[in-house]
Amino acid sequence: WPNGTAITDIAVSADGLTIWAAVGSSTLYKSLDGGLKWTTKTVTGDADLVSIAPDDANIVAYAKLDATAAVYVTTNGGATAFATLGTVQESDGTAANTLTDLDISPASGTTHYVGVSGYETSGGGAANVWYFNVGAAAPAWKETNDKAGWATNHETFVGSSEDISHAIAWSPSFPSD
């Protein structure tokens, strides 16, 4: 591991052997032996967040935290370039303002979902969680804060003084729960 390199996010496969590390630059670090040896992968834009599918170490996504709000994914362990999932956006097409976390679901049949949490550009910077169906015939980002059960009118969450969404994690039992 390069001495002095700061890690912004790290993802570890279910078997503990495949590890990806984001360092806030256009380089991702990858290990296939539990962190003993590392290789680098040059990527588009800066990689601040990284995630590995819990059931397939070849499915990896990365994202940038700031207003770029772009997410990229590979289904072959990074053997070829990561494909863009486009800009995370609300249902009206407005780009997300800031991303705070990234996760990949277990497979639902042959489909994986990439989910991100963050803040909207419009609506006073309301919290939101978006998801993307990797491999869908007509893939697009879907927002969740317009769904039943989500805090409305920028309500605050219990014990909080702000409208926040800092993390996302898929249930290990997804999609059965």
N, C-alpha and C positions, 0 to 999 in steps of 0.2 A: 504494500500500500504506500503511495507517495507520502512521504513525511510532510506534515503541515497541511494536508488537503482536508478541508472541512466538509463533512457530510451533511447535506440538508435533509435527506430521507434515505431509508434503506428498506429493501424488501427481500425476504428469505422464502424459498420454496418450502413446501410441506416436508420434504425429506431433509431439509437443512443443507443441501449441497449447492444449489444454485442461489447466488446472492447478487442483487443489483444495487448499486449505490449511486444516488444523485448527489452532485456537488455544486449545483447552481450555475453550471456552465454548459457548454455544448458537448461535454464529455460525460458519458455514463461509464461506471466501472462494473465489470462482471466477473464473478468467480464461479467456477463449476465444481470446486472441491472444498466447499465450506469456508472459503476465505484464505486458503493457503497461498494461492496464486491469483493474480488479477490481470485482466485484459481491459482495454479501453474500447469504447464504441463512440464515434463521433456522431452526434445527432443534430437535428434541425432545432435551432433556438436553444434556450437554456433549460436544463432539466432540474427542477427543484423538487418534484415529487415523483415517486416511482412505486409501482405495484406489480406483483406477480399473481396470476390466477392460482387459487388454492389447490386446484386439481390438475394443473398443466403448467409446468415451469417454462414452457415455450411461449406462453401468452403473457406479455409484459406491456405495461403502459407507462408513459411518463407525461408530466405536465409542468407548466410554468405557473408560478404563484401570482404574478402581476396581471395587469389589464390585458395581456395577450390572450389569456384564457384558452389556449390551444392545448389539445391532448393528442398524443401519438400512440400507436399500438403496433406490436408485432405479434404474429402467431407462429413464428419459427425461431424464437429465441434470439432474435436480432441478427440472424444469418444474412438477411437483406435489410434494406432501409425500413425504418418504422414508417407506417402509413399514418397520415393525418386523419383525425376524426373531426376535423374542422374546429371552428370556434364554438366554445360552449355558449349557448344562447337561450334566451327565454322564448316562449311560444310565439311572441310577437316579432322575433328576429333580433331583438336587442342583445348585444354581446354581454356576457357576464363581466363583472368588474374585477373580481379577485377570486382565485381558487385557494382553498385552504387544505384540502385533502383529496385523496384519490384511492379508489379500491376497485378490484375486479371480482365479480361474482363467481361462485362455483357454476358449472355448466347447468343449463336448463335445457335438457335434450343435448343438442349440439351447439347451443348458443351461450355466449358469455356476455355479461353486461359490464360496462365500465361506468362507475359512478364517481361524481365529484361533488364536494360541498364548497360553498363560497357565498359571495355577495352579488346581488343584482346591480346593474348600472342604474336602472330606473327605479322608481318607487322608494327613493331614499336609502338605497343600499340594503334592502331587505335580504335576510338570509334565504338561501335556497339550496336544494340538492337536485342535481341533474343526473340523468342516466342515458346511456347510449347502447343500443343493441348491436354488438359487433357481428357483422355478417348478415344483417337484415337486408332484404331486397331494396328497401327504401330507408336507409339508416338516417337518423336525425336525433339530435339532443332533445330530450323530454324533461321538462321541469316538474317538480313535485309540490312546490308551495302553493299551487293553485288547486290541489287535491283536497278532498274532505279530510279533516283531522289535522291539517297543518294550521299553525297559528295564523290568524287573519288580521288584516289591518295593522300589520307590523306589531302585533302583540309581543310582549316580552315573555320569556320562559320563566318558570318558577325559579326564584332566587337570582334572576339576572336583571341587569338594568339596560340591556341592549338586545337587539334582534340578532342572534348569533347562530352560526352553523360552522363549527370548526373541524368536524370529523365525520367520516362515513365508514361504515363497515357492513358488509353483507352477512346475513345469517348463514352459518354453516349448513343449515337446513333449507336454504333458498333452493328452489322456489316453492317448496311444499308448505311453508309456514305463512 
